[in-house]
Every structure is written in structure tokens, then in C-alpha cells.
């Protein structure tokens, strides 16, 4: 599909968390692989992603743990004109 978001992205800012929280347990990252999977890590959250691709965006469901509690949800990421991505995470 030639999705332009495949790779590892550094999460540098969020609407509700400051940078110290994002990098609490290591660098905050979103990883998107070619094989329908990925990972997201920020704060104390670590989760696996199941991904659906388009050329300039992805949608995903996620399942992982946050401070030892099992959590899950969905989200999306879109490539912006400036080469950064915008992530929506629920």
C-alpha cells in the first residue's frame, strides 16, 4: 500500500500530558510496521497495535498495560503537510 507512516516516530507533545509524563519510562514512541502491527509507549503505558493502512494515515486498535492494569482502545495517526504526524488516542 506504500503507507508513508511506516517507521518509528517520536512522540514529543500531547494535549493533556507534559513531556516529563510522556517520557516517564523511556522515550515516548509510536512504531508502525509493514505487517499490520505496531507498538506505542508513553508514560507508563506500553501497548501493541493492530493496524489498518492507507497511504497517509493509519487506524489502529491497541491492547496493553498502564501501571500494571490491562487497558485497550483505538486510535489513528495522520501524516501532516509538515512531515509530522498527528495521533488521536482513545
ZADO-1210 file (C-alpha; in nm, 4 decimals, padded with zeros to 6 digits):
<atoms>
<atom x="00.0000" y="00.0000" z="00.0000" code="UNK" pos="1"/>
<atom x="00.3043" y="00.2299" z="00.0306" code="UNK" pos="2"/>
<atom x="00.1913" y="00.3801" z="00.3612" code="UNK" pos="3"/>
<atom x="00.4159" y="00.6760" z="00.4417" code="UNK" pos="4"/>
<atom x="00.3799" y="00.6331" z="00.8193" code="UNK" pos="5"/>
<atom x="00.5720" y="00.3056" z="00.8420" code="UNK" pos="6"/>
<atom x="00.8609" y="00.3505" z="01.0826" code="UNK" pos="7"/>
<atom x="00.9324" y="00.4646" z="01.4349" code="UNK" pos="8"/>
<atom x="00.8008" y="00.8049" z="01.5408" code="UNK" pos="9"/>
<atom x="00.8986" y="01.0046" z="01.8498" code="UNK" pos="10"/>
<atom x="00.6035" y="01.1461" z="02.0441" code="UNK" pos="11"/>
<atom x="00.7109" y="01.4958" z="02.1512" code="UNK" pos="12"/>
<atom x="00.3915" y="01.6676" z="02.2651" code="UNK" pos="13"/>
<atom x="00.0389" y="01.5885" z="02.3802" code="UNK" pos="14"/>
<atom x="-00.2693" y="01.7902" z="02.4660" code="UNK" pos="15"/>
<atom x="-00.3103" y="01.6519" z="02.8183" code="UNK" pos="16"/>
<atom x="00.0373" y="01.5297" z="02.9231" code="UNK" pos="17"/>
<atom x="00.3607" y="01.7226" z="02.9594" code="UNK" pos="18"/>
<atom x="00.6926" y="01.5992" z="02.8209" code="UNK" pos="19"/>
<atom x="00.8051" y="01.4616" z="03.1593" code="UNK" pos="20"/>
<atom x="00.4991" y="01.2342" z="03.1712" code="UNK" pos="21"/>
<atom x="00.5337" y="01.1249" z="02.8080" code="UNK" pos="22"/>
<atom x="00.8944" y="01.0119" z="02.8700" code="UNK" pos="23"/>
<atom x="00.8311" y="00.8726" z="03.2206" code="UNK" pos="24"/>
<atom x="00.9513" y="00.5149" z="03.1446" code="UNK" pos="25"/>
<atom x="01.1628" y="00.5943" z="02.8378" code="UNK" pos="26"/>
<atom x="01.1267" y="00.7848" z="02.5133" code="UNK" pos="27"/>
<atom x="00.7617" y="00.8131" z="02.4041" code="UNK" pos="28"/>
<atom x="00.7305" y="00.6390" z="02.0661" code="UNK" pos="29"/>
<atom x="00.4859" y="00.5062" z="01.8088" code="UNK" pos="30"/>
<atom x="00.6130" y="00.2240" z="01.5872" code="UNK" pos="31"/>
<atom x="00.4229" y="00.1271" z="01.2715" code="UNK" pos="32"/>
<atom x="00.5372" y="-00.1864" z="01.0878" code="UNK" pos="33"/>
<atom x="00.4521" y="-00.3127" z="00.7403" code="UNK" pos="34"/>
<atom x="00.2809" y="-00.6263" z="00.8680" code="UNK" pos="35"/>
<atom x="-00.0310" y="-00.4864" z="01.0345" code="UNK" pos="36"/>
<atom x="00.1176" y="-00.4427" z="01.3785" code="UNK" pos="37"/>
<atom x="00.2982" y="-00.1827" z="01.5837" code="UNK" pos="38"/>
<atom x="00.3632" y="-00.0529" z="01.9319" code="UNK" pos="39"/>
<atom x="00.3050" y="00.2613" z="02.1326" code="UNK" pos="40"/>
<atom x="00.4776" y="00.3576" z="02.4550" code="UNK" pos="41"/>
<atom x="00.4421" y="00.6731" z="02.6626" code="UNK" pos="42"/>
<atom x="00.4146" y="00.7437" z="03.0337" code="UNK" pos="43"/>
<atom x="00.3688" y="00.4030" z="03.1980" code="UNK" pos="44"/>
<atom x="00.1678" y="00.2706" z="02.9004" code="UNK" pos="45"/>
<atom x="00.3027" y="00.0029" z="02.6690" code="UNK" pos="46"/>
<atom x="00.0673" y="-00.1401" z="02.4085" code="UNK" pos="47"/>
<atom x="00.0565" y="-00.3475" z="02.0914" code="UNK" pos="48"/>
<atom x="-00.1284" y="-00.2162" z="01.7876" code="UNK" pos="49"/>
<atom x="-00.3345" y="-00.3877" z="01.5168" code="UNK" pos="50"/>
<atom x="-00.3172" y="-00.1505" z="01.2213" code="UNK" pos="51"/>
<atom x="-00.5211" y="-00.0717" z="00.9087" code="UNK" pos="52"/>
<atom x="-00.3331" y="00.1340" z="00.6500" code="UNK" pos="53"/>
<atom x="-00.3977" y="00.3988" z="00.3901" code="UNK" pos="54"/>
<atom x="-00.1286" y="00.5982" z="00.2117" code="UNK" pos="55"/>
<atom x="-00.1173" y="00.8962" z="00.4525" code="UNK" pos="56"/>
<atom x="-00.2846" y="00.7601" z="00.7657" code="UNK" pos="57"/>
<atom x="-00.3420" y="00.4538" z="00.9806" code="UNK" pos="58"/>
<atom x="-00.6196" y="00.3436" z="01.2112" code="UNK" pos="59"/>
<atom x="-00.5496" y="00.1041" z="01.4949" code="UNK" pos="60"/>
<atom x="-00.6805" y="-00.0800" z="01.7957" code="UNK" pos="61"/>
<atom x="-00.4458" y="-00.1198" z="02.0894" code="UNK" pos="62"/>
<atom x="-00.4107" y="-00.3527" z="02.3878" code="UNK" pos="63"/>
<atom x="-00.1540" y="-00.3211" z="02.6633" code="UNK" pos="64"/>
<atom x="-00.0805" y="-00.2234" z="03.0200" code="UNK" pos="65"/>
<atom x="-00.0632" y="00.1036" z="03.2098" code="UNK" pos="66"/>
<atom x="00.0920" y="00.0835" z="03.5567" code="UNK" pos="67"/>
<atom x="00.0181" y="-00.2918" z="03.5546" code="UNK" pos="68"/>
<atom x="-00.3510" y="-00.2557" z="03.4621" code="UNK" pos="69"/>
<atom x="-00.4756" y="-00.4026" z="03.1340" code="UNK" pos="70"/>
<atom x="-00.6060" y="-00.1274" z="02.9035" code="UNK" pos="71"/>
<atom x="-00.7312" y="-00.1145" z="02.5452" code="UNK" pos="72"/>
<atom x="-00.8745" y="00.1267" z="02.2950" code="UNK" pos="73"/>
<atom x="-00.8401" y="00.2631" z="01.9442" code="UNK" pos="74"/>
<atom x="-00.6784" y="00.5498" z="01.7628" code="UNK" pos="75"/>
<atom x="-00.5379" y="00.6877" z="01.4421" code="UNK" pos="76"/>
<atom x="-00.2355" y="00.8689" z="01.3061" code="UNK" pos="77"/>
<atom x="-00.2244" y="01.1019" z="01.0068" code="UNK" pos="78"/>
<atom x="00.0736" y="01.2441" z="00.8184" code="UNK" pos="79"/>
<atom x="00.0617" y="01.6247" z="00.8142" code="UNK" pos="80"/>
<atom x="00.1952" y="01.8593" z="00.5444" code="UNK" pos="81"/>
<atom x="00.4985" y="01.9494" z="00.7581" code="UNK" pos="82"/>
<atom x="00.6126" y="01.5833" z="00.7792" code="UNK" pos="83"/>
<atom x="00.4985" y="01.5302" z="01.1389" code="UNK" pos="84"/>
<atom x="00.2080" y="01.3084" z="01.2401" code="UNK" pos="85"/>
<atom x="-00.0982" y="01.3780" z="01.4500" code="UNK" pos="86"/>
<atom x="-00.2134" y="01.0908" z="01.6722" code="UNK" pos="87"/>
<atom x="-00.5626" y="01.0543" z="01.8137" code="UNK" pos="88"/>
<atom x="-00.5685" y="00.8075" z="02.1001" code="UNK" pos="89"/>
<atom x="-00.8671" y="00.6811" z="02.2990" code="UNK" pos="90"/>
</atoms>
